[in-house]
């Protein structure tokens, strides 16, 4: 029978860049209700993420990692608590306002890539910019620059099915980058890749971080977690430990 780790006081966050807090969570709770069961997925999460910081979220299966990332990405709302993004409360926004902020402020990198199969690589990267109503010339410049940045400019006219898993994930990173988001959220970004491609994607994320990107990554791989500035450990919906990586 497993027992929860003894909660440890949070270590001081790495005050990246100018020490500006990009994301502040205060007492975040998430409860899922069914007819017979009340599940507490998150219980009183307190977390600051600084601009320019790379944070990994670790913990066993079912500990609340994906739920926390969904709330950070405005894909879900907390049951209680406060969430400030760039100083603005976002926990109680309408669906339309959450979608607008997601499109402009948050870049997503998913384990399963989530590319649209009948669109070219270029069209996949351009699509979120189209939803933003961006002029065609600016869309082209941003999408092309993002693909070049991840080393996929030469595959712009290919379909996702013509790419390897590692290449598809690079395209997914380009799509996340094209809108110049405030934060990149990566959910097990190496989970569907072999070790070689996983290492390459992690090196790309490290490069983006060194260039100033703020990244929050869920990972079960301790090697990749050590790429972050700081690792936040969850257990049963609570933060039980934080430590700054060397």
PEWO-V190781 format. One record per pair of residues at least 12 apart in sequence whose ideal C-beta (glycine too) atoms are under 7 Angstrom apart, sorted by the first residue. I is the first residue (numbers start at 1). J is the second residue. D is the distance in Angstrom with one decimal. If there is no record, write none. Layout:
# PEWO-V190781
i:I j:J d:D
i:I j:J d:D
This chain:
# PEWO-V190781
i:4 j:235 d:5.1
i:4 j:236 d:5.9
i:4 j:240 d:6.8
i:5 j:235 d:5.7
i:5 j:240 d:4.8
i:5 j:241 d:6.6
i:7 j:238 d:7.0
i:7 j:240 d:5.0
i:8 j:240 d:6.6
i:8 j:241 d:4.6
i:10 j:239 d:6.8
i:10 j:242 d:4.5
i:11 j:242 d:5.0
i:11 j:243 d:5.6
i:11 j:244 d:5.7
i:13 j:48 d:5.5
i:13 j:50 d:6.0
i:13 j:230 d:6.3
i:14 j:50 d:6.7
i:14 j:53 d:5.8
i:14 j:229 d:4.4
i:14 j:230 d:5.4
i:14 j:244 d:5.6
i:15 j:50 d:5.6
i:16 j:50 d:4.5
i:16 j:51 d:6.3
i:16 j:52 d:3.7
i:16 j:53 d:4.0
i:16 j:229 d:6.5
i:17 j:50 d:6.7
i:17 j:51 d:4.7
i:17 j:52 d:3.5
i:19 j:50 d:6.5
i:20 j:50 d:6.5
i:20 j:51 d:4.4
i:21 j:48 d:5.1
i:21 j:50 d:5.9
i:22 j:49 d:5.6
i:22 j:50 d:6.3
i:22 j:51 d:4.5
i:22 j:86 d:6.3
i:22 j:182 d:6.2
i:22 j:183 d:6.2
i:22 j:214 d:5.6
i:23 j:49 d:4.0
i:23 j:72 d:6.7
i:23 j:85 d:5.9
i:23 j:183 d:6.8
i:24 j:48 d:5.4
i:24 j:84 d:4.3
i:25 j:45 d:5.2
i:25 j:46 d:6.4
i:25 j:47 d:4.4
i:25 j:81 d:6.8
i:25 j:83 d:5.6
i:26 j:46 d:6.2
i:26 j:81 d:5.9
i:26 j:82 d:4.3
i:27 j:44 d:5.3
i:27 j:46 d:6.7
i:27 j:80 d:6.6
i:27 j:81 d:4.1
i:27 j:82 d:6.8
i:28 j:42 d:5.7
i:28 j:45 d:4.0
i:28 j:71 d:6.5
i:28 j:78 d:4.8
i:28 j:81 d:3.8
i:28 j:83 d:6.5
i:29 j:42 d:5.7
i:29 j:43 d:5.9
i:29 j:44 d:6.2
i:29 j:78 d:6.1
i:29 j:79 d:5.0
i:29 j:80 d:4.3
i:29 j:81 d:5.5
i:30 j:42 d:4.1
i:30 j:67 d:5.4
i:30 j:71 d:6.7
i:30 j:78 d:5.5
i:30 j:79 d:5.3
i:31 j:79 d:4.5
i:40 j:237 d:5.7
i:41 j:64 d:5.0
i:41 j:67 d:4.4
i:41 j:237 d:5.4
i:42 j:64 d:5.0
i:42 j:67 d:5.8
i:42 j:68 d:6.1
i:42 j:237 d:4.6
i:43 j:237 d:4.5
i:43 j:238 d:5.2
i:44 j:238 d:6.8
i:45 j:68 d:6.6
i:45 j:239 d:6.2
i:47 j:232 d:6.6
i:47 j:239 d:6.7
i:49 j:214 d:6.9
i:49 j:216 d:6.3
i:51 j:214 d:5.7
i:52 j:212 d:5.7
i:52 j:214 d:5.7
i:53 j:214 d:5.9
i:53 j:229 d:5.3
i:53 j:230 d:6.8
i:54 j:209 d:4.4
i:54 j:215 d:4.7
i:54 j:228 d:4.5
i:54 j:229 d:4.8
i:55 j:216 d:5.0
i:55 j:228 d:5.7
i:55 j:229 d:6.8
i:55 j:230 d:5.2
i:55 j:232 d:6.2
i:56 j:217 d:5.0
i:56 j:219 d:5.7
i:56 j:225 d:4.2
i:56 j:228 d:3.9
i:56 j:231 d:4.7
i:57 j:69 d:6.9
i:57 j:216 d:6.8
i:57 j:218 d:4.8
i:57 j:232 d:5.2
i:57 j:234 d:6.5
i:58 j:219 d:6.6
i:58 j:225 d:5.2
i:58 j:231 d:5.6
i:58 j:233 d:5.3
i:59 j:233 d:5.5
i:59 j:234 d:3.7
i:59 j:235 d:5.7
i:60 j:235 d:7.0
i:63 j:234 d:4.3
i:63 j:235 d:5.4
i:63 j:236 d:6.3
i:63 j:237 d:6.8
i:64 j:234 d:5.2
i:64 j:237 d:4.2
i:65 j:218 d:4.7
i:65 j:234 d:5.8
i:66 j:187 d:6.6
i:66 j:218 d:6.5
i:69 j:185 d:5.7
i:69 j:187 d:5.5
i:69 j:218 d:5.3
i:71 j:83 d:6.7
i:72 j:185 d:6.0
i:72 j:216 d:6.2
i:73 j:102 d:6.6
i:73 j:106 d:5.4
i:73 j:108 d:6.2
i:73 j:185 d:5.0
i:74 j:90 d:6.4
i:74 j:98 d:4.3
i:74 j:101 d:6.0
i:74 j:102 d:5.0
i:74 j:106 d:6.7
i:77 j:91 d:6.2
i:78 j:91 d:5.5
i:85 j:105 d:6.5
i:86 j:182 d:6.3
i:103 j:128 d:6.0
i:103 j:131 d:5.8
i:103 j:132 d:5.5
i:103 j:179 d:6.9
i:104 j:132 d:6.8
i:104 j:179 d:6.6
i:105 j:181 d:5.7
i:105 j:182 d:4.6
i:106 j:181 d:5.3
i:106 j:183 d:5.9
i:106 j:185 d:6.2
i:107 j:176 d:3.2
i:107 j:177 d:6.2
i:107 j:179 d:6.5
i:107 j:181 d:3.8
i:107 j:184 d:4.6
i:107 j:185 d:7.0
i:108 j:176 d:5.8
i:108 j:185 d:5.5
i:109 j:172 d:5.5
i:109 j:173 d:5.7
i:109 j:176 d:5.3
i:109 j:184 d:6.4
i:109 j:186 d:4.2
i:109 j:189 d:4.9
i:110 j:172 d:6.7
i:110 j:187 d:5.5
i:111 j:187 d:5.6
i:111 j:188 d:4.0
i:111 j:189 d:6.7
i:111 j:191 d:4.1
i:111 j:192 d:5.6
i:112 j:192 d:6.3
i:113 j:168 d:4.5
i:113 j:169 d:5.8
i:113 j:172 d:4.9
i:114 j:172 d:6.7
i:115 j:160 d:4.2
i:115 j:168 d:5.9
i:115 j:171 d:6.2
i:115 j:172 d:6.4
i:117 j:159 d:6.8
i:117 j:160 d:5.6
i:117 j:161 d:6.2
i:120 j:156 d:6.7
i:120 j:157 d:5.4
i:120 j:158 d:6.5
i:120 j:159 d:6.1
i:121 j:147 d:6.9
i:121 j:152 d:6.4
i:121 j:155 d:5.2
i:121 j:156 d:5.3
i:121 j:158 d:5.4
i:121 j:171 d:5.2
i:122 j:143 d:5.9
i:122 j:147 d:6.9
i:122 j:156 d:4.1
i:122 j:157 d:6.7
i:124 j:171 d:6.1
i:124 j:175 d:5.8
i:125 j:143 d:4.4
i:125 j:146 d:5.7
i:125 j:147 d:6.0
i:125 j:171 d:6.6
i:125 j:174 d:5.0
i:125 j:175 d:4.6
i:125 j:178 d:5.3
i:126 j:139 d:5.2
i:126 j:143 d:4.3
i:128 j:175 d:6.5
i:128 j:178 d:6.9
i:128 j:179 d:5.7
i:129 j:142 d:6.0
i:129 j:143 d:6.7
i:129 j:178 d:6.0
i:129 j:179 d:6.2
i:132 j:179 d:6.9
i:142 j:178 d:4.8
i:143 j:178 d:5.4
i:146 j:174 d:4.1
i:146 j:177 d:4.6
i:146 j:178 d:4.1
i:147 j:174 d:5.0
i:149 j:174 d:6.8
i:149 j:177 d:6.5
i:150 j:170 d:4.4
i:150 j:173 d:5.3
i:150 j:174 d:4.7
i:150 j:204 d:6.2
i:151 j:170 d:6.5
i:152 j:167 d:6.5
i:152 j:170 d:5.1
i:152 j:171 d:5.6
i:152 j:174 d:6.1
i:155 j:167 d:6.6
i:164 j:197 d:7.0
i:165 j:192 d:5.8
i:165 j:193 d:5.2
i:165 j:197 d:5.9
i:166 j:193 d:5.7
i:166 j:197 d:3.1
i:166 j:200 d:5.7
i:166 j:201 d:6.4
i:169 j:189 d:6.4
i:169 j:193 d:6.5
i:169 j:201 d:5.2
i:170 j:204 d:6.7
i:173 j:204 d:6.2
i:182 j:214 d:6.6
i:183 j:214 d:4.6
i:183 j:216 d:6.3
i:184 j:213 d:5.7
i:184 j:214 d:6.9
i:184 j:215 d:4.7
i:185 j:216 d:5.3
i:186 j:205 d:6.8
i:186 j:215 d:6.4
i:186 j:217 d:4.1
i:187 j:218 d:5.1
i:188 j:218 d:5.8
i:188 j:219 d:6.1
i:188 j:220 d:6.9
i:189 j:201 d:5.8
i:189 j:217 d:6.6
i:190 j:202 d:6.3
i:190 j:221 d:6.6
i:190 j:224 d:6.2
i:202 j:224 d:5.3
i:202 j:227 d:5.7
i:206 j:227 d:5.5
i:226 j:245 d:5.3
i:228 j:245 d:5.7
i:229 j:244 d:6.6
i:229 j:245 d:6.2
i:230 j:242 d:6.3
i:230 j:244 d:5.2
i:230 j:245 d:6.5
i:231 j:243 d:5.9
i:231 j:245 d:6.2
